[in-house]
Amino acid sequence: MPITEPISVRPNVPVPNRYGAMCTEIYDLDKPPGSLPDVPFYLDRLVGTQGPILEAAVGTGRLLIPLLEAGLEVKGFDQSPDMLASCRRHCAARGLSADLQQARFQDFAYDHAFSAILVPVATFNLIDDFAEGLAVLKRFHDHLALGGRLLIDLMPMGYLTNEKPDIRTWTAANGDMLRIEGRAVEIDLVRQRRVTHDRYERWRNGRLAESELEVMAFRIWGLAEFQLSLAAAGFDQITVGADHQPGRPPGRSSRILNFEARRPAA
Ligand SMILES: C[S@@+](CC[C@H](N)C(=O)[O-])C[C@H]1O[C@@H](n2cnc3c(N)ncnc32)[C@H](O)[C@@H]1O
C-alpha cells in the first residue's frame, strides 16, 4: 500500500474525527450541556446580537443549549449523526427547537447570512490540512453578513508535540465503567499535523464489553499564521485572547487561544 494513500480509503480503518456512538456517550458524560468555562464568555460576547448565529460543528449542543436558553437565535451543523442525535435529544428534553443539519465544515451551505459564526473548543483544529482550513475560513466569511463576526478557539502550538497519553474514566448511569486511552501515533512537524488513536472502552463486571477506536487528526496553527490566514480570507479587526479571559493576551501557559475577526462592514 503506498504510504500516501489517505486513511479514509483504507478498508476497516475508521474515518478520522468520526465522533461515533461511544465517543458521543462519553462526550455527554464529560461535558454535559452548559459545561465548560467558555459558556459565560460566549454569552457575554454575543449579548445583543441581532440576527441568526451559526455554531459550526455543534456536537451535542453543549454550548448551543445555553445560548438558545438565553434567547439567542442559533443554528448548528455537524458531520456526526451520533452527536446530532444527542443534540436533538437534549433540545427536546428542554422543550427547545433548533435548526440542526448534518453537514461538514467543507460543504455546509445556508441561503442566508449570519451575524456571528462560532467554532468553540478547538474544533477547527480537526481540519487537518492547511488549504482546506483556508477554504473553510473563506466559506465562513461568505456566510457572514457585512460586519458579522467569526469567533474561533484554537489549541496552542504546544499541543502538536504533546506525547502524554490521555487516560480517563467515567461511570455510566447503569454502573458501567467507561474509559478512554488516547495516544499520539503520528506527529508531522512540517504539516503541523498530529494523529491520535483514542480507544473508547466499556467495562462491566471487570470484563471488556465494548470498544471503539477513534482516529483523530488535527492541524495546529501558529498564532501569526492564523491571523494572516484570517486576513487572507477577507477578515479585518482580528484580535486574539487566551483562556476565555477578556483582555488576557496569549502566553506560554495559555490553554486555548480565542480569535475574533469581522467581515468588513462595507
Ligand atoms: C469537540 S466537539 C465540539 C462540539 C461542540 N461545538 C461543543 O462545543 O461542545 C467536535 C465536533 O466536531 C464535529 N466535526 C469534526 N469534524 C467535522 C467536520 N469536518 N465537519 C463538521 N463537523 C465536524 C464532530 O462531529 C464533533 O461533534
The ligand as an SDF file (V2000), in Angstrom:
LIG
                    3D

 27 29  0  0  0  0  0  0  0  0999 V2000
  -15.0590   18.7820   20.3480 C   0  0  0  0  0  0  0  0  0  0  0  0
  -16.6350   18.5030   19.5960 S   0  0  0  0  0  0  0  0  0  0  0  0
  -17.3500   20.1160   19.7980 C   0  0  0  0  0  0  0  0  0  0  0  0
  -18.8450   20.1080   19.8900 C   0  0  0  0  0  0  0  0  0  0  0  0
  -19.4750   21.4300   20.3060 C   0  0  0  0  0  0  0  0  0  0  0  0
  -19.1720   22.5010   19.3770 N   0  0  0  0  0  0  0  0  0  0  0  0
  -19.0400   21.8520   21.6900 C   0  0  0  0  0  0  0  0  0  0  0  0
  -18.5740   22.9860   21.8220 O   0  0  0  0  0  0  0  0  0  0  0  0
  -19.1860   21.0790   22.6240 O   0  0  0  0  0  0  0  0  0  0  0  0
  -16.1640   18.4670   17.8970 C   0  0  0  0  0  0  0  0  0  0  0  0
  -17.3300   18.2840   16.9130 C   0  0  0  0  0  0  0  0  0  0  0  0
  -16.8150   18.4960   15.5980 O   0  0  0  0  0  0  0  0  0  0  0  0
  -17.5050   17.6340   14.7060 C   0  0  0  0  0  0  0  0  0  0  0  0
  -16.7000   17.5450   13.4880 N   0  0  0  0  0  0  0  0  0  0  0  0
  -15.4780   17.0070   13.3260 C   0  0  0  0  0  0  0  0  0  0  0  0
  -15.0370   17.1960   12.0790 N   0  0  0  0  0  0  0  0  0  0  0  0
  -16.0290   17.8610   11.4130 C   0  0  0  0  0  0  0  0  0  0  0  0
  -16.1820   18.3370   10.0780 C   0  0  0  0  0  0  0  0  0  0  0  0
  -15.2370   18.1620    9.1550 N   0  0  0  0  0  0  0  0  0  0  0  0
  -17.3100   18.9890    9.7560 N   0  0  0  0  0  0  0  0  0  0  0  0
  -18.3020   19.1610   10.6840 C   0  0  0  0  0  0  0  0  0  0  0  0
  -18.2240   18.7170   11.9510 N   0  0  0  0  0  0  0  0  0  0  0  0
  -17.0930   18.0800   12.3160 C   0  0  0  0  0  0  0  0  0  0  0  0
  -17.6340   16.3550   15.4930 C   0  0  0  0  0  0  0  0  0  0  0  0
  -18.6260   15.5090   14.9760 O   0  0  0  0  0  0  0  0  0  0  0  0
  -17.9450   16.8830   16.8870 C   0  0  0  0  0  0  0  0  0  0  0  0
  -19.3220   16.9850   17.1020 O   0  0  0  0  0  0  0  0  0  0  0  0
  1  2  1  0
  2  3  1  0
  2 10  1  0
  3  4  1  0
  4  5  1  0
  5  6  1  0
  5  7  1  0
  7  8  2  0
  7  9  1  0
 10 11  1  0
 11 12  1  0
 11 26  1  0
 12 13  1  0
 13 14  1  0
 13 24  1  0
 14 15  1  0
 14 23  1  0
 15 16  2  0
 16 17  1  0
 17 18  1  0
 17 23  2  0
 18 19  1  0
 18 20  2  0
 20 21  1  0
 21 22  2  0
 22 23  1  0
 24 25  1  0
 24 26  1  0
 26 27  1  0
M  CHG  2   2   1   9  -1
M  END
$$$$
